[in-house]
Amino acid sequence: MKSKISIVILFFVTIIWGSAFVFQDIASEHVSSFTFNFLRFFFASIVLLPIAIISNIKDKKKGINNSIKDLVLGSIVCGGFLCLASILQQRGIETTSVGKSGFITASYILFIPLISLIFKKRYSYHVYLSVLIAVVGLYLLCIKGEFRLEIGDIYLIGCALCFALQIISIEYFAKRVNCICLSLGQSIVSCIVCLFFMIFIDKPTIQQIIPSLWPILYIAIFSTSIGYTLQIAAQKNVNPTIASLIMSLESVFSVIFGAIILSQFLQIREIIGSIIMFIAIIFSQLPAEWFSFKKRKTKNTN
């Protein structure tokens, strides 16, 4: 039951993240990447701070002692990967198309099962097949022209790897610390790193920041504060490969919200790609027993 609820939560998170693409596009017209990321993580930290304090007090009343060591380490690791992924993504977007950047970024769904194999963590064969099906859907959804490797694509591959490591790291730390406190911690770490780059590279002015505040506030409150906190909470009960498959649907919802808000209507190719991705998600949720050759062989023998 917890796993099913967590899957529903992750679907809700992808809807939030999908809508954020529209507001991120609006904000990018006024401020550059480091300023944007600093402000989103700064406001997210302000929103999460009182909630994290209250949540920690409630844990103490229940006799739950959260490890400060795990929280600090988790904040640095998860926040570091999250911040680096955000920076590399924006660097890649500057030199390649939005469609291709979305496709390569979402390729973290390939990295996660590969990294899991290194740690000798295996899944049912149908889960790996679901990943490949989802990649086909992503290609149809995002890539509209010829696919050629460019310098920006290297940044985006690094971005996808960092997102994969962030998702895997969250699976580890979410079971050991308070989810809200971990979400706050990774936001603070990301905020500090982006502040450094903003001061020495972006050097924004107040005139640039003010017009971008309302879309940044939306992203800070919904996409960052609520979205990442729910992601951490849900990953307590969902393995990272399944979680990444579900979260990759943000590409689908970004296209849908682009059509609704920006009148960027879907083409037949994009609709087919979206349908294939949904099929991949549903296929990944089928019971592993249905695809177990050993179990079927045993039953036939009996």
C-alpha positions as CSV (number, residue, x, y, z in Angstrom):
1,M,0.0,0.0,0.0
2,K,2.8,2.4,0.9
3,S,4.5,1.7,-2.5
4,K,1.2,2.4,-4.4
5,I,0.7,5.7,-2.5
6,S,4.3,6.7,-3.2
7,I,3.8,6.0,-6.9
8,V,0.8,8.3,-6.9
9,I,2.8,11.0,-5.1
10,L,5.6,10.7,-7.8
11,F,3.0,11.1,-10.5
12,F,1.8,14.3,-8.8
13,V,5.5,15.5,-8.5
14,T,6.0,15.0,-12.3
15,I,2.9,17.2,-12.9
16,I,4.4,20.0,-10.7
17,W,7.8,19.7,-12.4
18,G,6.2,19.6,-15.9
19,S,4.4,22.9,-15.2
20,A,7.6,24.4,-13.9
21,F,9.2,24.3,-17.4
22,V,6.8,27.1,-18.5
23,F,7.7,29.4,-15.6
24,Q,11.4,28.5,-16.0
25,D,11.2,29.6,-19.6
26,I,9.6,32.9,-18.6
27,A,12.3,33.6,-15.9
28,S,15.2,32.8,-18.3
29,E,14.2,35.9,-20.3
30,H,15.4,38.1,-17.4
31,V,18.1,36.3,-15.4
32,S,20.8,33.8,-16.2
33,S,21.2,30.3,-14.8
34,F,23.2,30.8,-11.6
35,T,21.0,33.7,-10.5
36,F,17.8,31.7,-11.3
37,N,19.0,28.7,-9.4
38,F,20.2,30.7,-6.4
39,L,16.9,32.5,-6.1
40,R,14.8,29.3,-6.4
41,F,16.8,27.5,-3.8
42,F,17.0,30.6,-1.5
43,F,13.2,31.0,-1.4
44,A,12.7,27.3,-1.2
45,S,15.0,27.2,1.9
46,I,13.0,30.0,3.5
47,V,9.7,28.1,2.9
48,L,11.1,24.8,4.2
49,L,12.9,26.1,7.3
50,P,9.9,26.6,9.7
51,I,8.3,23.4,8.4
52,A,11.5,21.4,9.0
53,I,11.8,22.8,12.5
54,I,8.2,21.8,13.3
55,S,8.7,18.4,11.8
56,N,11.9,17.8,13.7
57,I,10.1,18.8,17.0
58,K,7.3,16.3,16.2
59,D,9.9,13.5,15.6
60,K,11.5,14.2,19.0
61,K,8.1,14.0,20.7
62,K,7.6,10.6,19.1
63,G,11.0,9.5,20.2
64,I,12.5,9.6,16.7
65,N,16.1,10.8,16.9
66,N,17.4,11.9,13.5
67,S,21.1,11.5,12.9
68,I,22.7,14.9,12.4
69,K,25.7,13.2,10.8
70,D,23.5,11.5,8.2
71,L,21.5,14.7,7.6
72,V,24.6,16.8,7.0
73,L,26.2,14.2,4.8
74,G,22.9,13.6,2.9
75,S,22.4,17.3,2.4
76,I,25.9,17.7,1.0
77,V,25.7,14.7,-1.3
78,C,22.2,15.2,-2.6
79,G,22.5,18.9,-2.7
80,G,25.8,18.7,-4.5
81,F,24.5,16.4,-7.2
82,L,21.3,18.4,-7.5
83,C,23.2,21.7,-7.9
84,L,25.7,20.3,-10.3
85,A,22.9,18.8,-12.4
86,S,21.1,22.1,-12.6
87,I,24.2,24.0,-13.6
88,L,25.2,21.5,-16.3
89,Q,21.6,21.4,-17.6
90,Q,21.5,25.2,-18.1
91,R,25.0,25.1,-19.7
92,G,23.8,22.5,-22.2
93,I,20.5,24.3,-23.0
94,E,22.5,27.3,-24.0
95,T,24.2,25.4,-26.9
96,T,21.6,22.9,-28.0
97,S,17.9,22.6,-28.6
98,V,15.3,22.4,-25.9
99,G,13.9,19.1,-27.3
100,K,17.3,17.5,-27.4
101,S,18.2,18.8,-23.9
102,G,15.0,17.3,-22.5
103,F,15.7,13.9,-24.1
104,I,19.3,13.7,-22.9
105,T,18.5,15.0,-19.4
106,A,15.8,12.3,-19.0
107,S,18.4,9.7,-20.0
108,Y,19.0,9.3,-16.3
109,I,16.5,6.5,-16.5
110,L,19.3,4.6,-18.3
111,F,22.0,5.5,-15.9
112,I,20.2,4.5,-12.7
113,P,19.8,0.7,-13.5
114,L,23.4,0.7,-14.8
115,I,24.7,2.3,-11.6
116,S,22.5,-0.1,-9.6
117,L,24.1,-3.1,-11.3
118,I,27.5,-1.8,-10.1
119,F,26.2,-2.2,-6.5
120,K,24.8,-5.6,-7.4
121,K,21.2,-4.5,-7.2
122,R,19.1,-6.2,-9.9
123,Y,15.5,-5.8,-11.0
124,S,13.0,-7.9,-12.9
125,Y,13.8,-8.1,-16.7
126,H,10.5,-6.3,-17.5
127,V,11.8,-3.2,-15.6
128,Y,14.8,-3.0,-17.9
129,L,12.5,-3.4,-20.9
130,S,10.3,-0.6,-19.6
131,V,13.3,1.7,-19.5
132,L,14.1,1.0,-23.1
133,I,10.5,1.5,-24.1
134,A,10.5,4.8,-22.3
135,V,13.6,5.9,-24.1
136,V,11.9,5.3,-27.4
137,G,8.9,7.4,-26.2
138,L,11.3,10.2,-25.0
139,Y,13.0,10.3,-28.4
140,L,9.7,10.7,-30.3
141,L,8.6,13.3,-27.7
142,C,11.7,15.4,-27.7
143,I,13.8,14.9,-30.9
144,K,12.3,16.5,-34.0
145,G,15.3,16.8,-36.3
146,E,18.6,15.1,-36.9
147,F,20.4,13.9,-33.7
148,R,24.0,15.0,-33.7
149,L,26.4,15.1,-30.7
150,E,27.4,18.7,-29.8
151,I,29.4,20.2,-27.0
152,G,26.3,21.1,-25.1
153,D,25.2,17.5,-25.3
154,I,28.3,16.5,-23.2
155,Y,27.1,18.9,-20.5
156,L,23.7,17.4,-20.6
157,I,25.0,13.8,-20.4
158,G,26.9,15.0,-17.2
159,C,23.6,16.5,-16.0
160,A,21.7,13.2,-16.5
161,L,24.5,11.3,-14.6
162,C,24.2,13.8,-11.7
163,F,20.4,13.5,-11.6
164,A,20.8,9.7,-11.5
165,L,23.3,9.9,-8.6
166,Q,21.0,12.3,-6.8
167,I,18.0,10.0,-7.1
168,I,20.1,7.0,-5.9
169,S,21.5,9.1,-3.0
170,I,18.0,10.1,-2.0
171,E,16.9,6.5,-1.8
172,Y,19.8,5.9,0.6
173,F,19.4,8.9,2.9
174,A,15.6,9.2,2.8
175,K,15.3,6.1,5.0
176,R,17.7,7.5,7.6
177,V,16.7,11.1,8.1
178,N,13.7,13.4,8.2
179,C,12.5,14.0,4.6
180,I,11.7,17.7,5.1
181,C,15.0,18.3,6.8
182,L,16.9,16.6,3.9
183,S,15.0,18.6,1.4
184,L,15.9,21.8,3.3
185,G,19.5,20.7,3.5
186,Q,20.0,20.0,-0.2
187,S,18.3,23.3,-1.0
188,I,20.7,25.2,1.3
189,V,23.8,23.5,-0.2
190,S,22.6,24.2,-3.7
191,C,21.8,27.8,-2.7
192,I,25.3,28.4,-1.3
193,V,27.1,26.9,-4.4
194,C,24.9,29.0,-6.8
195,L,25.5,32.1,-4.8
196,F,29.2,31.8,-5.4
197,F,28.8,31.5,-9.2
198,M,26.1,34.2,-9.2
199,I,28.4,36.8,-7.5
200,F,31.5,36.1,-9.7
201,I,29.9,35.2,-13.0
202,D,26.3,36.4,-13.4
203,K,26.5,39.7,-11.4
204,P,22.8,40.4,-11.8
205,T,21.1,43.7,-11.2
206,I,17.8,44.4,-9.3
207,Q,16.2,45.5,-12.6
208,Q,16.9,42.0,-14.0
209,I,15.6,40.1,-10.9
210,I,12.3,41.9,-10.2
211,P,10.5,40.9,-13.5
212,S,11.5,37.3,-12.8
213,L,10.4,37.1,-9.2
214,W,6.9,35.7,-9.7
215,P,7.9,32.7,-11.9
216,I,10.9,32.0,-9.6
217,L,8.6,32.1,-6.6
218,Y,6.3,29.6,-8.3
219,I,9.2,27.2,-9.0
220,A,10.7,27.7,-5.5
221,I,7.4,27.0,-3.7
222,F,5.9,24.2,-5.9
223,S,8.7,22.7,-7.9
224,T,11.5,22.9,-5.3
225,S,10.0,23.0,-1.9
226,I,7.0,20.7,-2.5
227,G,8.3,18.7,-5.4
228,Y,11.7,17.7,-4.0
229,T,10.2,17.0,-0.5
230,L,7.6,14.7,-1.9
231,Q,10.2,13.0,-4.1
232,I,12.3,12.2,-1.0
233,A,9.3,11.0,0.9
234,A,8.1,8.8,-2.0
235,Q,11.5,7.3,-2.6
236,K,11.4,5.6,0.8
237,N,9.1,3.0,-0.7
238,V,9.9,3.0,-4.4
239,N,13.2,1.7,-6.0
240,P,15.1,4.3,-7.9
241,T,14.7,2.8,-11.3
242,I,10.9,2.8,-11.1
243,A,11.0,6.2,-9.5
244,S,13.1,7.6,-12.4
245,L,10.7,6.1,-14.9
246,I,7.8,7.9,-13.3
247,M,9.7,11.1,-12.9
248,S,10.7,11.1,-16.5
249,L,7.0,11.9,-17.3
250,E,7.8,15.5,-16.5
251,S,8.9,15.7,-20.1
252,V,5.3,14.7,-21.2
253,F,3.7,17.1,-18.7
254,S,6.0,20.0,-19.8
255,V,4.7,19.5,-23.4
256,I,1.1,19.4,-22.2
257,F,1.5,22.6,-20.1
258,G,3.3,24.2,-23.0
259,A,0.2,23.6,-25.1
260,I,-2.2,24.8,-22.4
261,I,-0.4,27.9,-21.3
262,L,1.9,28.9,-24.2
263,S,-0.3,27.5,-27.0
264,Q,2.5,25.2,-28.2
265,F,0.3,22.4,-29.4
266,L,1.3,18.8,-29.6
267,Q,2.2,17.1,-32.9
268,I,1.2,13.5,-33.7
269,R,4.8,12.4,-33.1
270,E,4.8,14.0,-29.6
271,I,1.4,12.4,-28.8
272,I,2.7,8.9,-29.8
273,G,5.8,9.5,-27.7
274,S,3.8,10.4,-24.7
275,I,1.5,7.4,-25.1
276,I,4.6,5.1,-25.4
277,M,6.0,6.6,-22.2
278,F,2.8,6.0,-20.3
279,I,2.7,2.4,-21.6
280,A,6.3,1.9,-20.3
281,I,5.3,3.2,-16.8
282,I,2.3,0.9,-16.7
283,F,4.4,-2.1,-17.9
284,S,7.0,-1.4,-15.2
285,Q,4.3,-1.7,-12.5
286,L,3.2,-5.3,-13.5
287,P,4.1,-8.0,-10.9
288,A,7.6,-9.3,-11.3
289,E,6.2,-12.9,-10.8
290,W,4.5,-12.6,-14.2
291,F,8.0,-12.5,-15.9
292,S,9.7,-15.0,-13.6
293,F,10.9,-17.9,-15.8
294,K,12.0,-20.0,-12.9
295,K,8.7,-19.8,-11.1
296,R,6.8,-20.8,-14.3
297,K,9.1,-23.7,-14.8
298,T,8.6,-24.9,-11.2
299,K,4.8,-24.7,-11.6
300,N,4.9,-26.7,-14.9
301,T,7.1,-29.4,-13.2
302,N,4.6,-29.7,-10.3
